[in-house]
């Protein structure tokens, strides 16, 4: 994946417009996201964090590829959550979903916005439950041997120190 990122960077920095198809930015975001996953699976969470942030930044600066933002934000938010950066993770994910102003208002004590966030959470849980039920009902249940899911271990907070 490193070579793919380097080649895409070379093509996108080229002055030759013939070598710049409109999908090069889409490809670059996808490769950055995939590289982040590969780095994470190999144990390089710092490198993965950089790739996810680059992918998110690229989708933010190119409205035509905003449809690619959600997978990058999802991976970024999960990695931040896994690393114990809960507030940053929430801001990242809720910002991607368009709920950041609601979160900020709720954090300042607005009970109506706090209730909106609770409703959003409940809706997400219900949708996930329905999706899992539909997959199991249709026989498309997940096969654990084919998935690369890393177990999340919640961080221990001792005083002001974060221990994993």
TORTIBA-592970 format. One line per field, with one value per residue: residue number from 0; residue in one letter; chain; x, y, z of N, C-alpha, C, CB in turn. Coordinates in nm, 4 decimals. Glycine has a CB too. Layout:
# TORTIBA-592970
seq <- c(NUM; ...)
type <- c(a; ...)
mol <- c(A; ...)
n_X <- c(X; ...)
n_Y <- c(Y; ...)
n_Z <- c(Z; ...)
ca_X <- c(X; ...)
ca_Y <- c(Y; ...)
ca_Z <- c(Z; ...)
c_X <- c(X; ...)
c_Y <- c(Y; ...)
c_Z <- c(Z; ...)
cb_X <- c(X; ...)
cb_Y <- c(Y; ...)
cb_Z <- c(Z; ...)
This chain:
# TORTIBA-592970
seq <- c(0; 1; 2; 3; 4; 5; 6; 7; 8; 9; 10; 11; 12; 13; 14; 15; 16; 17; 18; 19; 20; 21; 22; 23; 24; 25; 26; 27; 28; 29; 30; 31; 32; 33; 34; 35; 36; 37; 38; 39; 40; 41; 42; 43; 44; 45; 46; 47; 48; 49; 50; 51; 52; 53; 54; 55; 56; 57; 58; 59; 60; 61; 62; 63; 64; 65; 66; 67; 68; 69; 70; 71; 72; 73; 74; 75; 76; 77; 78; 79; 80; 81; 82; 83; 84; 85; 86; 87; 88; 89; 90; 91; 92; 93; 94; 95; 96; 97; 98; 99; 100; 101; 102; 103; 104; 105; 106; 107; 108; 109; 110; 111; 112; 113; 114; 115; 116; 117; 118; 119; 120; 121; 122; 123; 124; 125; 126; 127; 128; 129; 130; 131; 132; 133; 134; 135; 136; 137; 138; 139; 140; 141; 142; 143; 144; 145; 146; 147; 148; 149; 150; 151; 152; 153; 154; 155; 156; 157; 158; 159; 160; 161; 162; 163)
type <- c(x; x; x; x; x; x; x; x; x; x; x; x; x; x; x; x; x; x; x; x; x; x; x; x; x; x; x; x; x; x; x; x; x; x; x; x; x; x; x; x; x; x; x; x; x; x; x; x; x; x; x; x; x; x; x; x; x; x; x; x; x; x; x; x; x; x; x; x; x; x; x; x; x; x; x; x; x; x; x; x; x; x; x; x; x; x; x; x; x; x; x; x; x; x; x; x; x; x; x; x; x; x; x; x; x; x; x; x; x; x; x; x; x; x; x; x; x; x; x; x; x; x; x; x; x; x; x; x; x; x; x; x; x; x; x; x; x; x; x; x; x; x; x; x; x; x; x; x; x; x; x; x; x; x; x; x; x; x; x; x; x; x; x; x)
mol <- c(A; A; A; A; A; A; A; A; A; A; A; A; A; A; A; A; A; A; A; A; A; A; A; A; A; A; A; A; A; A; A; A; A; A; A; A; A; A; A; A; A; A; A; A; A; A; A; A; A; A; A; A; A; A; A; A; A; A; A; A; A; A; A; A; A; A; A; A; A; A; A; A; A; A; A; A; A; A; A; A; A; A; A; A; A; A; A; A; A; A; A; A; A; A; A; A; A; A; A; A; A; A; A; A; A; A; A; A; A; A; A; A; A; A; A; A; A; A; A; A; A; A; A; A; A; A; A; A; A; A; A; A; A; A; A; A; A; A; A; A; A; A; A; A; A; A; A; A; A; A; A; A; A; A; A; A; A; A; A; A; A; A; A; A)
n_X <- c(0.0820; 0.2058; 0.3599; 0.1554; 0.0395; 0.2569; 0.2809; 0.0345; 0.0592; 0.2675; 0.1459; -0.0625; 0.0826; 0.1947; 0.2442; 0.1144; -0.1918; -0.3211; -0.2609; -0.4130; -0.6837; -1.0310; -1.0933; -0.8722; -0.8399; -1.0381; -0.9349; -0.6986; -0.7902; -0.9195; -0.7022; -0.5418; -0.7086; -0.7243; -0.4540; -0.4175; -0.5699; -0.4206; -0.1767; -0.2612; -0.3382; -0.0890; 0.0204; 0.1033; -0.0185; 0.0134; 0.1032; -0.1239; -0.3146; -0.2242; -0.2673; -0.5494; -0.6254; -0.5200; -0.6777; -0.9312; -0.8916; -0.8484; -1.0973; -1.2471; -1.1501; -1.2235; -1.5168; -1.6420; -1.5777; -1.6894; -1.8488; -1.6805; -1.5914; -1.7102; -1.6251; -1.3530; -1.3702; -1.5034; -1.3130; -1.1052; -1.2314; -1.2883; -1.0279; -0.9274; -1.1004; -1.0308; -0.7749; -0.8239; -0.8949; -1.1490; -1.3214; -1.2232; -1.2710; -1.5529; -1.6138; -1.5051; -1.6559; -1.9275; -1.9115; -1.8633; -2.1070; -2.2698; -2.3581; -2.2128; -2.2553; -2.4773; -2.3667; -2.1772; -2.3467; -2.4920; -2.2890; -2.2522; -2.4625; -2.7226; -3.0211; -3.2123; -3.0641; -2.8985; -3.0850; -3.1499; -2.9085; -2.9128; -3.1352; -3.0396; -2.8349; -2.9853; -3.1346; -2.9270; -2.8363; -3.0654; -3.0896; -2.8532; -2.9021; -3.1227; -2.9990; -2.8132; -2.9909; -3.1262; -2.9134; -2.8513; -3.0947; -3.1189; -2.9143; -2.6695; -2.4913; -2.2118; -1.8901; -1.6633; -1.3998; -1.3239; -1.3073; -1.1252; -1.1114; -1.0150; -0.9838; -1.1300; -0.9994; -1.0940; -0.9473; -0.7585; -0.8032; -0.6044; -0.5919; -0.4691; -0.3436; -0.3294; -0.3590; -0.2919)
n_Y <- c(-0.1200; 0.1160; 0.1722; 0.2120; 0.4496; 0.6231; 0.6137; 0.7198; 0.9753; 1.0660; 1.0662; 1.2495; 1.4796; 1.5323; 1.7325; 1.6760; 1.6749; 1.4650; 1.2479; 1.2718; 1.1574; 1.2187; 1.0589; 1.0241; 1.1456; 1.0146; 0.7569; 0.7997; 0.8684; 0.6302; 0.4499; 0.5607; 0.5194; 0.2372; 0.1780; 0.2799; 0.0950; -0.1374; -0.0667; -0.0424; -0.3045; -0.4203; -0.3194; -0.0546; 0.2018; 0.4763; 0.5486; 0.4626; 0.6376; 0.8774; 0.8237; 0.7921; 1.0474; 1.2017; 1.1061; 1.1894; 1.4674; 1.5096; 1.4444; 1.6454; 1.8706; 1.8339; 1.8513; 1.6923; 1.4321; 1.3699; 1.1610; 0.9569; 1.0079; 0.9008; 0.6217; 0.6720; 0.8550; 0.6877; 0.4833; 0.6428; 0.7503; 0.5167; 0.4264; 0.6379; 0.6133; 0.3584; 0.4129; 0.5578; 0.8218; 0.9595; 1.1882; 1.3253; 1.1309; 1.1171; 1.3775; 1.3694; 1.1622; 1.2438; 1.4919; 1.4182; 1.3058; 1.5219; 1.6186; 1.7693; 2.0424; 1.9941; 1.8248; 1.9981; 2.1934; 2.0380; 1.9680; 2.2066; 2.2198; 2.2177; 2.0704; 1.9822; 1.9328; 1.7358; 1.5333; 1.4949; 1.3827; 1.1450; 1.0262; 0.9950; 0.8130; 0.5908; 0.5362; 0.4609; 0.2276; 0.0669; 0.0466; -0.0914; -0.3315; -0.4243; -0.4563; -0.6614; -0.8665; -0.8975; -0.9818; -1.2288; -1.3598; -1.3764; -1.5411; -1.4316; -1.4035; -1.2998; -1.4370; -1.5304; -1.6098; -1.4831; -1.2183; -0.9344; -0.8333; -0.6395; -0.6847; -0.4626; -0.3017; -0.1398; 0.1648; 0.2117; 0.4505; 0.6067; 0.8283; 1.1042; 0.9722; 0.7685; 0.4341; 0.1404)
n_Z <- c(0.0000; 0.0567; -0.1705; -0.3533; -0.2565; -0.2950; -0.5768; -0.6566; -0.5487; -0.7121; -0.9654; -0.9203; -0.8706; -1.1086; -1.4018; -1.6284; -1.7698; -1.8918; -1.7395; -1.5169; -1.4235; -1.3387; -1.1248; -0.9648; -0.7164; -0.5728; -0.5767; -0.4354; -0.1752; -0.1086; -0.1135; 0.0882; 0.3105; 0.3067; 0.3416; 0.5972; 0.7435; 0.6927; 0.8140; 1.0776; 1.1330; 1.1276; 1.3519; 1.3661; 1.4884; 1.4939; 1.2386; 1.1007; 1.2028; 1.0920; 0.8167; 0.8090; 0.8923; 0.6833; 0.4712; 0.5546; 0.5560; 0.2849; 0.1754; 0.2883; 0.1618; -0.0990; -0.2307; -0.4234; -0.3701; -0.1304; -0.0543; 0.0087; 0.2578; 0.4912; 0.5488; 0.6099; 0.8237; 1.0032; 1.0536; 1.1578; 1.3857; 1.5339; 1.5851; 1.7399; 1.9578; 2.0495; 2.1345; 2.3584; 2.3356; 2.3785; 2.3699; 2.1444; 1.9537; 1.9587; 1.8712; 1.6152; 1.4846; 1.5242; 1.4052; 1.1399; 1.0805; 1.0917; 1.3345; 1.5134; 1.6081; 1.7730; 1.9663; 2.0844; 2.1904; 2.3707; 2.5453; 2.6678; 2.8329; 2.7323; 2.7556; 2.5711; 2.3379; 2.4381; 2.4756; 2.2058; 2.1152; 2.2612; 2.1436; 1.8830; 1.9307; 2.0232; 1.7925; 1.6196; 1.7479; 1.7277; 1.4463; 1.3897; 1.5237; 1.3735; 1.1242; 1.1811; 1.2493; 1.0070; 0.8431; 0.9631; 0.9299; 0.6515; 0.5915; 0.5463; 0.7496; 0.9448; 0.8975; 1.1227; 1.0809; 0.8514; 0.9023; 1.0134; 1.3006; 1.5595; 1.9052; 2.1320; 2.4048; 2.6887; 2.8043; 3.1074; 3.3495; 3.5628; 3.8048; 3.6467; 3.4490; 3.1604; 3.1092; 2.9238)
ca_X <- c(0.0000; 0.2941; 0.3949; 0.0357; 0.0287; 0.3631; 0.2479; -0.0774; 0.1167; 0.3440; 0.0512; -0.1374; 0.1719; 0.2396; 0.1885; 0.0467; -0.3343; -0.3643; -0.2388; -0.4941; -0.8272; -1.1076; -1.1058; -0.7449; -0.8615; -1.1132; -0.8396; -0.6032; -0.8588; -0.9406; -0.5735; -0.5010; -0.7904; -0.6796; -0.3196; -0.4373; -0.6146; -0.3069; -0.0819; -0.3220; -0.3305; 0.0507; 0.0598; 0.1493; -0.1376; 0.0478; 0.0986; -0.2632; -0.3807; -0.1852; -0.3365; -0.6920; -0.6401; -0.4970; -0.7957; -1.0387; -0.8587; -0.8662; -1.2412; -1.2992; -1.1095; -1.2770; -1.6590; -1.6874; -1.5529; -1.7339; -1.9108; -1.5769; -1.5500; -1.7642; -1.5368; -1.2310; -1.4085; -1.5355; -1.1866; -1.0362; -1.3020; -1.2667; -0.8898; -0.9181; -1.1715; -0.9470; -0.6583; -0.8673; -0.9206; -1.2935; -1.3833; -1.1818; -1.3423; -1.6923; -1.6200; -1.4765; -1.7679; -2.0482; -1.8871; -1.8818; -2.2493; -2.3409; -2.4160; -2.1163; -2.3168; -2.5636; -2.2776; -2.1202; -2.4537; -2.5225; -2.1783; -2.2673; -2.5742; -2.8531; -3.0854; -3.2806; -2.9641; -2.8565; -3.1889; -3.1330; -2.7961; -2.9605; -3.2234; -2.9526; -2.7683; -3.0851; -3.1642; -2.8118; -2.8374; -3.1771; -3.0550; -2.7508; -2.9704; -3.2011; -2.9050; -2.7610; -3.1008; -3.1504; -2.8025; -2.8656; -3.2149; -3.0984; -2.8020; -2.5471; -2.4244; -2.0673; -1.8036; -1.5581; -1.2670; -1.2946; -1.3022; -1.0099; -1.1630; -0.9267; -1.0589; -1.1107; -0.9832; -1.1095; -0.8300; -0.7709; -0.7658; -0.5594; -0.5610; -0.4684; -0.2640; -0.4019; -0.2836; -0.3592)
ca_Y <- c(0.0000; 0.2334; 0.1990; 0.2673; 0.5900; 0.6975; 0.6252; 0.8138; 1.1078; 1.1023; 1.0979; 1.3718; 1.5957; 1.5467; 1.8464; 1.6237; 1.6587; 1.3356; 1.1474; 1.3074; 1.1333; 1.2775; 0.9656; 1.0070; 1.1811; 0.9046; 0.6476; 0.8374; 0.8567; 0.4876; 0.3883; 0.6077; 0.4488; 0.0976; 0.1746; 0.2973; -0.0338; -0.2296; -0.0262; -0.0747; -0.4495; -0.4571; -0.2651; 0.0840; 0.2849; 0.6158; 0.5596; 0.4489; 0.7624; 0.9743; 0.7915; 0.8241; 1.1934; 1.2513; 1.0726; 1.2789; 1.6021; 1.5144; 1.4472; 1.7764; 1.9734; 1.7995; 1.8165; 1.5917; 1.2974; 1.3667; 1.0313; 0.8676; 1.0533; 0.8222; 0.5128; 0.7270; 0.9059; 0.5724; 0.4220; 0.7394; 0.7592; 0.3930; 0.4237; 0.7329; 0.5532; 0.2482; 0.4708; 0.6284; 0.9631; 0.9470; 1.3139; 1.3502; 1.0326; 1.1625; 1.4966; 1.3276; 1.0876; 1.3252; 1.5943; 1.3562; 1.2790; 1.6487; 1.6418; 1.8359; 2.1533; 1.9379; 1.7783; 2.1137; 2.2550; 1.9473; 1.9768; 2.3329; 2.2084; 2.2226; 1.9411; 1.9391; 1.8739; 1.6109; 1.4355; 1.4642; 1.2888; 1.0153; 0.9709; 0.9539; 0.6900; 0.4842; 0.5041; 0.3868; 0.0932; -0.0069; 0.0149; -0.1962; -0.4558; -0.4687; -0.5021; -0.7921; -0.9627; -0.9240; -1.0641; -1.3646; -1.4166; -1.4051; -1.6328; -1.3579; -1.3775; -1.2808; -1.5491; -1.4684; -1.6409; -1.3967; -1.0788; -0.8922; -0.7435; -0.6356; -0.6687; -0.3335; -0.3082; -0.0027; 0.2125; 0.2352; 0.5868; 0.6133; 0.9706; 1.1706; 0.8907; 0.6714; 0.3098; 0.0401)
ca_Z <- c(0.0000; 0.0558; -0.3100; -0.4181; -0.2150; -0.3627; -0.7192; -0.6710; -0.5251; -0.8310; -1.0732; -0.8900; -0.8753; -1.2463; -1.4753; -1.7459; -1.7422; -1.9437; -1.6353; -1.4003; -1.4412; -1.2282; -1.0128; -0.8941; -0.5756; -0.5130; -0.5581; -0.3300; -0.0464; -0.0840; -0.0829; 0.2209; 0.4084; 0.3089; 0.4013; 0.7409; 0.7983; 0.6879; 0.9182; 1.2060; 1.1506; 1.1520; 1.4813; 1.3571; 1.5035; 1.4653; 1.0933; 1.0607; 1.2383; 0.9889; 0.6910; 0.8226; 0.8954; 0.5470; 0.3910; 0.5983; 0.5086; 0.1404; 0.1458; 0.3300; 0.0666; -0.2313; -0.2138; -0.5195; -0.3182; 0.0090; -0.0286; 0.0611; 0.3910; 0.6017; 0.5918; 0.6701; 0.9556; 1.0866; 1.0974; 1.2434; 1.5140; 1.6088; 1.6325; 1.8511; 2.0708; 2.0991; 2.2015; 2.4783; 2.3062; 2.3646; 2.3271; 2.0061; 1.8729; 1.9475; 1.7863; 1.4787; 1.4275; 1.5191; 1.3043; 1.0081; 1.0642; 1.0932; 1.4666; 1.6017; 1.6829; 1.8772; 2.0730; 2.1549; 2.2674; 2.4820; 2.6409; 2.7399; 2.9241; 2.6667; 2.7759; 2.4488; 2.2491; 2.5014; 2.4422; 2.0631; 2.1038; 2.3115; 2.0399; 1.7722; 1.9760; 2.0246; 1.6529; 1.5656; 1.8076; 1.6667; 1.3067; 1.3911; 1.5598; 1.2581; 1.0214; 1.2223; 1.2396; 0.8650; 0.7926; 1.0143; 0.8721; 0.5098; 0.5753; 0.5180; 0.8774; 0.9334; 0.9276; 1.2012; 1.0287; 0.7382; 0.9440; 1.0923; 1.4022; 1.6750; 2.0279; 2.1962; 2.5493; 2.7380; 2.8780; 3.2510; 3.3844; 3.7007; 3.8242; 3.5164; 3.3586; 3.0834; 3.0975; 2.8418)
c_X <- c(0.0862; 0.3298; 0.2760; 0.0191; 0.1331; 0.3327; 0.1333; -0.0289; 0.1925; 0.2506; -0.0204; -0.0489; 0.2251; 0.1723; 0.1091; -0.1006; -0.3887; -0.3519; -0.3224; -0.6414; -0.9032; -1.1170; -0.9761; -0.7603; -0.9419; -1.0207; -0.7436; -0.6676; -0.8783; -0.8105; -0.5243; -0.5796; -0.7463; -0.5411; -0.3288; -0.4798; -0.4989; -0.2042; -0.1342; -0.3129; -0.1877; 0.1039; 0.1063; 0.0295; -0.1090; 0.0455; -0.0436; -0.3398; -0.3499; -0.2565; -0.4841; -0.7141; -0.6163; -0.6180; -0.9122; -1.0150; -0.8824; -1.0146; -1.3016; -1.2653; -1.1607; -1.4229; -1.7077; -1.6639; -1.5972; -1.8000; -1.8103; -1.5366; -1.5931; -1.6756; -1.4090; -1.2598; -1.4389; -1.4076; -1.1086; -1.1000; -1.2840; -1.1251; -0.8711; -0.9861; -1.0879; -0.8280; -0.6956; -0.8939; -1.0690; -1.3576; -1.3489; -1.2529; -1.4876; -1.7043; -1.5966; -1.5992; -1.8937; -2.0335; -1.9090; -2.0293; -2.3352; -2.4035; -2.3214; -2.1768; -2.4080; -2.4796; -2.2236; -2.2249; -2.4894; -2.4133; -2.1835; -2.3919; -2.7123; -2.9173; -3.1590; -3.1828; -2.9077; -2.9578; -3.1811; -3.0206; -2.8355; -3.0507; -3.1426; -2.8829; -2.8647; -3.1207; -3.0507; -2.8087; -2.9474; -3.1469; -2.9516; -2.8144; -3.0513; -3.1112; -2.8523; -2.8688; -3.1279; -3.0396; -2.8173; -2.9862; -3.1925; -2.9815; -2.6718; -2.4718; -2.2744; -1.9935; -1.6805; -1.4186; -1.2270; -1.2790; -1.1783; -1.0565; -1.0719; -1.0111; -1.0267; -1.1038; -0.9945; -0.9877; -0.8616; -0.7236; -0.7325; -0.5135; -0.5752; -0.3914; -0.3513; -0.3131; -0.3623; -0.3085)
c_Y <- c(0.1261; 0.2715; 0.2591; 0.4141; 0.6741; 0.7174; 0.7228; 0.9562; 1.1558; 1.1448; 1.2293; 1.4952; 1.6215; 1.6663; 1.8031; 1.5973; 1.5260; 1.2274; 1.1759; 1.2830; 1.1884; 1.1863; 0.9502; 1.0434; 1.0736; 0.7878; 0.6770; 0.8231; 0.7092; 0.4184; 0.4335; 0.5358; 0.3027; 0.0843; 0.1930; 0.1675; -0.1333; -0.1954; -0.0614; -0.2242; -0.4959; -0.3958; -0.1216; 0.1784; 0.4320; 0.6405; 0.5522; 0.5776; 0.8705; 0.9497; 0.8269; 0.9752; 1.2543; 1.2245; 1.1645; 1.4205; 1.6144; 1.5177; 1.5819; 1.8844; 1.9472; 1.7574; 1.7075; 1.4487; 1.2849; 1.2342; 0.9303; 0.9015; 0.9593; 0.7037; 0.5630; 0.7820; 0.7917; 0.5097; 0.5139; 0.7435; 0.6335; 0.3834; 0.5194; 0.6773; 0.4416; 0.2997; 0.5547; 0.7759; 0.9784; 1.0752; 1.3453; 1.2549; 1.0749; 1.2825; 1.4615; 1.2614; 1.1730; 1.4418; 1.5404; 1.3321; 1.4057; 1.6838; 1.7134; 1.9561; 2.1048; 1.8902; 1.8955; 2.1831; 2.1689; 1.9524; 2.1069; 2.3333; 2.2152; 2.0839; 1.8907; 1.8734; 1.7440; 1.5007; 1.3972; 1.3633; 1.1501; 0.9480; 0.9204; 0.8228; 0.5719; 0.4406; 0.4223; 0.2437; 0.0089; -0.0456; -0.0962; -0.3312; -0.5120; -0.5218; -0.6407; -0.8998; -0.9982; -1.0092; -1.2087; -1.4343; -1.4574; -1.4997; -1.5642; -1.3249; -1.3716; -1.4087; -1.4925; -1.4960; -1.5466; -1.2510; -1.0529; -0.7874; -0.7526; -0.6106; -0.5345; -0.3545; -0.1662; 0.0395; 0.2273; 0.3759; 0.5888; 0.7561; 1.0414; 1.0928; 0.7869; 0.5487; 0.2124; -0.0969)
c_Z <- c(0.0000; -0.0876; -0.3844; -0.3831; -0.2870; -0.5107; -0.7432; -0.6471; -0.6480; -0.9441; -1.0459; -0.8911; -1.0159; -1.3122; -1.5975; -1.7127; -1.7951; -1.8363; -1.5105; -1.4280; -1.3213; -1.1061; -0.9326; -0.7463; -0.5031; -0.4816; -0.4435; -0.1919; -0.0103; -0.0447; 0.0545; 0.3307; 0.4209; 0.3709; 0.5529; 0.8077; 0.8009; 0.7960; 1.0568; 1.2343; 1.1767; 1.2806; 1.4804; 1.3663; 1.4747; 1.3141; 1.0407; 1.0882; 1.1348; 0.8575; 0.6980; 0.8234; 0.7576; 0.4579; 0.4249; 0.5469; 0.3578; 0.1028; 0.1840; 0.2276; -0.0752; -0.2186; -0.3093; -0.4703; -0.1722; 0.0449; 0.0240; 0.2045; 0.5015; 0.6422; 0.6602; 0.8096; 1.0523; 1.1419; 1.1899; 1.3815; 1.5977; 1.6636; 1.7496; 1.9764; 2.1334; 2.1776; 2.3230; 2.4587; 2.2753; 2.3126; 2.1819; 1.9098; 1.8509; 1.8546; 1.6399; 1.4154; 1.4171; 1.4215; 1.1642; 0.9780; 1.0702; 1.2278; 1.5629; 1.6743; 1.7960; 1.9951; 2.1538; 2.2411; 2.3893; 2.5886; 2.7211; 2.8277; 2.8619; 2.6734; 2.6528; 2.3514; 2.3069; 2.4708; 2.2940; 2.0431; 2.1541; 2.2083; 1.9205; 1.8069; 1.9717; 1.8825; 1.5912; 1.6190; 1.7446; 1.5228; 1.2993; 1.4246; 1.4449; 1.1465; 1.0554; 1.2112; 1.0938; 0.8046; 0.8376; 0.9529; 0.7269; 0.4856; 0.5423; 0.6459; 0.8592; 0.9700; 0.9976; 1.1471; 0.9154; 0.7775; 1.0276; 1.1913; 1.5231; 1.7998; 2.0906; 2.3455; 2.6008; 2.8186; 3.0263; 3.2789; 3.5328; 3.7248; 3.6913; 3.4124; 3.2895; 3.0644; 3.0134; 2.8782)
cb_X <- c(-0.0932; 0.4228; 0.4420; -0.0902; 0.0454; 0.4963; 0.2118; -0.1921; 0.2099; 0.4325; -0.0515; -0.2053; 0.2883; 0.2111; 0.2995; 0.1160; -0.4123; -0.2819; -0.0906; -0.4713; -0.8566; -1.2467; -1.1494; -0.6346; -0.9336; -1.2265; -0.7611; -0.5533; -0.9956; -1.0003; -0.4696; -0.5213; -0.9390; -0.6788; -0.2290; -0.5408; -0.7323; -0.2407; -0.0539; -0.4680; -0.3860; 0.1376; 0.1656; 0.2278; -0.1939; 0.1873; 0.1824; -0.3288; -0.3373; -0.0357; -0.3205; -0.7493; -0.5431; -0.3716; -0.8360; -1.0499; -0.7122; -0.7979; -1.3141; -1.2426; -0.9592; -1.1935; -1.7436; -1.6170; -1.4040; -1.8305; -1.9759; -1.4548; -1.6055; -1.9007; -1.4997; -1.1715; -1.5302; -1.6161; -1.1005; -1.0383; -1.4503; -1.2956; -0.7931; -0.9813; -1.3087; -0.8986; -0.5802; -0.7663; -0.8323; -1.3552; -1.3385; -1.0291; -1.3367; -1.7483; -1.5173; -1.3566; -1.7964; -2.0820; -1.7461; -1.8050; -2.2948; -2.4467; -2.4580; -1.9950; -2.3967; -2.6483; -2.1613; -2.0607; -2.5774; -2.5393; -2.0443; -2.2729; -2.5634; -2.8396; -3.1808; -3.3500; -2.8507; -2.8408; -3.3292; -3.1038; -2.6742; -3.0366; -3.3253; -2.8479; -2.7127; -3.2111; -3.1875; -2.6800; -2.8571; -3.3050; -3.0023; -2.6387; -3.0605; -3.2874; -2.7880; -2.7075; -3.2282; -3.1629; -2.6673; -2.8778; -3.3295; -3.0759; -2.8327; -2.5786; -2.4603; -2.0207; -1.7654; -1.5667; -1.2623; -1.4024; -1.4280; -0.8955; -1.3101; -0.8169; -1.0288; -1.2236; -0.8463; -1.2364; -0.7811; -0.6897; -0.8801; -0.4448; -0.4173; -0.4103; -0.1497; -0.4467; -0.2527; -0.3381)
cb_Y <- c(0.0000; 0.2059; 0.0699; 0.1886; 0.6035; 0.6255; 0.4885; 0.7787; 1.1054; 0.9847; 0.9848; 1.3593; 1.5759; 1.4190; 1.9404; 1.4942; 1.7739; 1.2973; 1.1418; 1.4539; 0.9817; 1.3117; 0.8304; 1.0935; 1.3162; 0.8593; 0.6230; 0.9830; 0.9299; 0.4205; 0.4231; 0.7602; 0.4565; 0.0399; 0.2845; 0.4053; -0.0909; -0.2260; 0.1241; -0.0290; -0.5202; -0.4141; -0.3472; 0.1078; 0.2699; 0.6510; 0.4508; 0.3313; 0.8084; 0.9700; 0.6431; 0.7616; 1.2547; 1.1858; 0.9262; 1.2793; 1.6366; 1.3943; 1.3335; 1.8152; 1.9840; 1.6863; 1.9396; 1.6120; 1.2623; 1.4810; 0.9783; 0.8726; 1.1900; 0.7717; 0.4269; 0.8378; 0.9985; 0.4682; 0.3856; 0.8795; 0.7844; 0.2730; 0.4594; 0.8678; 0.4984; 0.1616; 0.5556; 0.6123; 1.0142; 0.9091; 1.4293; 1.3353; 0.8946; 1.1981; 1.6000; 1.2316; 0.9640; 1.3774; 1.6488; 1.2240; 1.1821; 1.6466; 1.5110; 1.8808; 2.2419; 1.8214; 1.6969; 2.2135; 2.2765; 1.8031; 1.9660; 2.4489; 2.3121; 2.2708; 1.9498; 2.0586; 1.9735; 1.6293; 1.4919; 1.5929; 1.3407; 1.0333; 1.0769; 1.0640; 0.7077; 0.5301; 0.6329; 0.4590; 0.1010; 0.0765; 0.1395; -0.1622; -0.4333; -0.3538; -0.4030; -0.7856; -0.9063; -0.7926; -1.0079; -1.3629; -1.3175; -1.2766; -1.7313; -1.2303; -1.4846; -1.1651; -1.6297; -1.5153; -1.7850; -1.4093; -1.0413; -0.8369; -0.7778; -0.5258; -0.7825; -0.2347; -0.3743; 0.0101; 0.3466; 0.1308; 0.6886; 0.5094; 0.9907; 1.3086; 0.8225; 0.7304; 0.2496; 0.0671)
cb_Z <- c(0.1205; 0.1378; -0.3798; -0.3768; -0.0619; -0.3466; -0.7759; -0.5728; -0.4027; -0.8762; -1.0899; -0.7551; -0.7794; -1.3259; -1.5177; -1.7961; -1.8029; -2.0678; -1.5982; -1.3613; -1.4594; -1.2754; -1.0641; -0.9593; -0.5651; -0.6064; -0.6870; -0.3509; -0.0504; -0.2079; -0.1912; 0.2325; 0.3695; 0.1674; 0.3390; 0.7670; 0.7153; 0.5489; 0.9095; 1.2088; 1.0280; 1.0349; 1.5371; 1.2250; 1.6436; 1.5240; 1.0299; 1.1339; 1.3786; 0.9666; 0.6577; 0.9515; 0.9971; 0.4864; 0.4131; 0.7520; 0.5423; 0.0747; 0.2202; 0.4676; 0.0646; -0.2973; -0.2332; -0.6524; -0.3310; 0.0357; -0.1548; -0.0281; 0.4181; 0.5648; 0.4723; 0.5806; 0.9438; 1.0065; 0.9768; 1.1798; 1.4907; 1.5209; 1.5188; 1.8119; 2.0257; 1.9832; 2.1042; 2.5833; 2.1863; 2.4975; 2.4178; 1.9923; 1.9396; 2.0858; 1.8322; 1.4763; 1.5111; 1.6579; 1.3173; 1.0003; 1.1701; 0.9895; 1.5266; 1.5215; 1.5878; 1.8211; 2.0144; 2.0548; 2.1789; 2.4309; 2.5677; 2.6416; 3.0233; 2.5184; 2.8906; 2.3813; 2.2236; 2.6546; 2.4758; 1.9827; 2.1825; 2.4453; 1.9935; 1.7403; 2.1190; 2.0989; 1.5716; 1.6007; 1.9612; 1.6718; 1.2347; 1.4931; 1.6786; 1.2054; 1.0065; 1.3666; 1.3054; 0.7878; 0.8401; 1.1661; 0.8819; 0.4341; 0.4695; 0.4417; 0.9801; 1.0229; 0.7980; 1.3423; 0.9802; 0.6356; 1.0225; 1.0017; 1.4396; 1.6584; 2.1254; 2.1595; 2.5906; 2.8235; 2.8207; 3.3341; 3.3500; 3.7302; 3.8826; 3.5288; 3.4342; 2.9478; 3.2361; 2.6920)
